[in-house]
């Protein structure tokens, strides 16, 4: 029995990683490392500010390296994410 190729394409598109989902996954990892949200694997909060800082630095590097190559939505998302993770990082270091 032959597979329906159109089903495979639709499935791949819904699971496809694009720039926005990549940025959101980095942001999620950053919030987990700061202890803002629970680690989905352990269901516990942890705090590893060194790893969180590395994630923030990576997001900043992506912003610098992609400057001029993002559409308005992607650029806005990255700016908001960076603002949010930086704010949370400051709060996490004060706690």
C-alpha positions as CSV (number, residue, x, y, z in Angstrom):
1,X,0.0,0.0,0.0
2,X,1.5,3.3,-1.1
3,X,1.8,6.2,1.4
4,X,-0.1,9.4,0.6
5,X,2.7,11.9,0.0
6,X,0.4,14.9,0.7
7,X,-0.1,13.6,4.2
8,X,3.6,13.4,4.8
9,X,4.1,17.0,3.5
10,X,1.4,18.3,5.8
11,X,2.8,16.5,8.8
12,X,6.3,17.7,8.0
13,X,5.1,21.3,7.6
14,X,3.4,21.2,11.0
15,X,6.6,19.8,12.6
16,X,8.9,22.0,10.6
17,X,11.3,24.2,12.5
18,X,11.4,27.8,11.4
19,X,13.2,30.8,12.8
20,X,10.4,31.7,15.2
21,X,10.0,28.2,16.7
22,X,13.8,28.1,17.0
23,X,13.9,31.4,18.9
24,X,10.9,30.3,21.1
25,X,12.7,27.0,22.0
26,X,15.8,28.9,23.1
27,X,13.6,31.3,25.1
28,X,11.9,28.3,26.8
29,X,15.3,26.7,27.6
30,X,16.4,30.1,29.1
31,X,13.4,30.4,31.3
32,X,13.9,26.8,32.5
33,X,17.5,27.5,33.3
34,X,16.5,30.6,35.3
35,X,14.0,28.6,37.3
36,X,11.1,30.7,36.0
37,X,9.3,27.6,34.8
38,X,9.6,23.9,35.6
39,X,11.8,21.6,33.6
40,X,9.2,19.5,31.6
41,X,11.3,16.4,32.1
42,X,11.8,16.6,35.9
43,X,8.7,18.7,36.7
44,X,11.0,20.7,39.0
45,X,12.4,24.2,38.9
46,X,16.1,24.5,38.8
47,X,18.4,27.5,38.6
48,X,21.5,27.5,36.4
49,X,22.2,31.1,35.7
50,X,25.4,30.3,33.8
51,X,23.5,28.3,31.3
52,X,20.8,30.9,31.2
53,X,23.4,33.6,30.4
54,X,24.8,31.4,27.6
55,X,21.3,31.1,26.1
56,X,20.8,34.9,26.3
57,X,24.2,35.5,24.7
58,X,23.2,33.1,21.9
59,X,19.9,34.9,21.3
60,X,21.8,38.2,21.2
61,X,24.3,36.8,18.7
62,X,21.5,35.6,16.5
63,X,20.0,39.0,16.6
64,X,23.3,40.6,15.5
65,X,24.0,38.0,12.8
66,X,20.5,38.1,11.3
67,X,20.2,41.9,11.3
68,X,18.6,42.9,8.0
69,X,17.6,39.4,7.1
70,X,14.5,38.9,9.2
71,X,10.9,39.9,8.4
72,X,9.1,42.3,10.7
73,X,7.4,39.5,12.7
74,X,10.6,37.6,13.3
75,X,12.6,40.7,14.2
76,X,9.8,41.8,16.7
77,X,9.7,38.3,18.2
78,X,13.4,38.3,18.8
79,X,13.4,41.8,20.3
80,X,10.5,40.9,22.7
81,X,12.1,37.6,23.7
82,X,15.5,39.2,24.4
83,X,13.8,42.0,26.4
84,X,11.8,39.4,28.4
85,X,14.7,37.0,29.1
86,X,17.0,39.9,30.1
87,X,14.4,41.2,32.5
88,X,13.9,37.8,34.0
89,X,17.6,37.2,34.3
90,X,18.0,40.4,36.3
91,X,15.2,39.3,38.6
92,X,16.7,35.8,38.9
93,X,20.1,37.2,39.9
94,X,18.6,39.4,42.6
95,X,16.6,36.6,44.2
